[in-house]
Amino acid sequence: AIQALATGRAELAGAAAELRRAQLDADADAAVAIAAHELALSDPTRRWAADGRTRALGFGSDTVLVDPEDEDGKLPLNFMTPPEILRQVKLSGADPGQAQSLTDELIRMRDGAPGSDPRSHGPLSALDELGLLPDMTPDLFARVAPAVTLATPSLSFDPRVASPLALEVMTPTIAGGAGAAPAGPRPAAKLVSL
C-alpha cells in the first residue's frame, strides 16, 4: 500500500510538472503573438519599436519578458569577412592572438579549410556554435553574441538600431575611413539610407 501511494504521488507530481510546462509554453507562445502584433501595428504612436527595451507581459500569475530587437542592427555572422570578424572579436575584448585564432577557427567552421569536403562545414545555424570554438571563452561569447545574428533577411545593416559594438565594427567597412578594414572580399553588409 505504501509503494502504491508513493507511485501515485510521483505520477501526480509528474503530471503537475507537465501541466506547468504546457502553461509556460502557452504563455511564451502568447507573448510572441502579442509582440508580433504590437510590432506590426500601423499606428506609429502605438507600435512597439524593436529597440531591445524589455516589456513585461502578464499571464495569470506568470510574467513573460519580451525584448524585441531589430536584426538589421546586428552583424550577419555567416556573411562577415575575415577582417570584420577579427575586428569584432578584438573590440569584444580578445587579445590580438586570440582574436586571430578565433577568426581562423570561425572561418574554418563556416567556410571549411581549402580543399575540405563541403559537407563538413557550412553556415552556422545557432549562435551557441560560437561556443564550440576552442579559443572562445564564456566571457568573450557573452560580449560577441548579442551583436551578431544568423538571420539575414535583407543583409542590410541599419545603424539606427545597432549596438555600439556593431556600429564600431561596421563603421570602418562602411565609411572606408582611417580605421578601414583591409581590402578584400566585399563588405558583409551595406548601410541603409537614413
N, C-alpha and C positions, 0 to 999 in steps of 0.2 A: 504494500500500500504506500509506503514511504517513497519507494522507487517510482511508482506511478505518479505520485504527487510532484516529485522533483521533475520528472519528464514533462508533466503538464505545465509546470511553471516555466520551464525552459522554452517550451513551444510557445507559450503565451508571450514571453519576453521577445522571442524571435519575431513573432507576428507584430508586436508593438513596434519593434525596430524597423521592420519592413514598411509598416504604415507611416512611420515618421519619415523614412527615406522618401516614400512616394509623395508625402506632403511637401517636403523640401524641394523635390524635383518639380512639383506643380508650381510652387512659389517662384522658383527660378525661371521656369517657362513663362509664367505670367509677367515677371519683371522684364524679360526680354521682349515680350509682345508690347508691353506698355512703353518701354524705351523706344522700340521701333516706331510706334505710333507717335510718340511725342517728338521724335527727331524728324518725322515726315509731315508735321502739321504745316499747312500752307500759310498760316498767320505767323509772320516772323516775331511778333510780340509774345506769342505763346509757345513757339517752337523751342525745344531744347537745343542748346549748342553742344556740339561734340567736342567739348573742351577739357574733358577729363575730370570735371567737377563731380564730386560724389553726390548722388541723390539717394535718399533713403525711401524705400517703398515698403509700406506695412501690409502684411497679410496675416490677419488674426494676431497671434502673439509673436509672429516672426517678422523680421525686418531684413530685406534684401538691399544691399548697397550696389548701386549701378554707377559706373564710371565710363560714360560713352566717350570714346576718343576717335578722332578722325585719323584713319590710317595714312592719309596723304601727307601727314606731318611727320611720318616715320621713315626711316631708311629702308629701302627694299632690299633686304639681305641677299636674296637669291640673284639679284641683278647688280649688286655693288661691285665695283672694280677693286683689284687688289690695293691700289693706293687709298681708296675710300675706306676699305676695311681696316687697313693699317692706321689711318688717321683716327678712325672711330675708336679702336681699342687703345691707342695711345691717349686720346682725350678722355677715355674712361678710366685711366689710371694705370695701365700696363706700362712696365718699363720697356725701353726700345727693343731689347732682345726678346722679351715675352710677346710684345706686340707683333714682331716679325714672325715668330714661331706660330702664334695664333692665326695670323693671316695665311701663312703657308698651309697650316692644318685645315683651315676652313676651305680654302681653295681646293685642296686635295679631296676633302669630304664632298664638296659641292660639284666640282668640275672633273675630279679624277686626276691621277698622275698622267703625264704624257704616255700614250700607248697603252693605258689601262683599259680593262673591259668596261664599256659604258654601262653595263648592268650593275657594276659595283659601286656606283656613285650616282648622284643626281641632286636636284634641288632639295633643300631642307623642307620637311613637311611639318615640323614642330620646333618652336624656339628652344625647347628643352634639349634638342640635339646639340646646341652650342655647349652644353654642359659635358658632352662626351669628348670634347677636345682636350687632349692631355694637359695643355697649359692653361686651361680655363679654371679659375678659382671661383668659389661661390660668391665672393665679394665682387669680383670683376663681372661675373654673369649678372649680378643684381644691378650693376650700372649699365651694362651693354643692352640687355634685353628690352627695357622699356623704350628704347629709342629706335628699335628695328621692328620690321613687320615681314611676314611671309605673304600677306595679302597684297596682291599687285593688280587691282582692278584697272588702274589708269597709268601707273608708273609715273605719275606727276607728283612733284614734291611741292607742297603748299606751305610756305614759311609762316603763314598766318596761324597755323595750328601746330607748328613744330615745337619740340622741346628745345631748350638752349643747346644741348649736346648735338641734336640732329642739325640744327642751324649751323653750328660751328663746323661740323663735318662737311656739310654741303656747300657752305659759302665759298671755299676756295674752288670747288669744282664748278660752281655756277658762275661766280664772278671772274675767275681766272686771275685773281689778284696776286699780291705778293706771296701769299702762302699757298698758292695753287698747287694742286696735285700734279705729279709729273705727267707729261704727255703719254698717251697710251690709248687703251680702249675708250670708247665714248662714255660720257658720264652715266651713272646709274639712273639718274632722274633729271627732270627738267623743271625749271621754275615756272609756275603758273602765273598768268598775268593778274595783277592786283587791281 
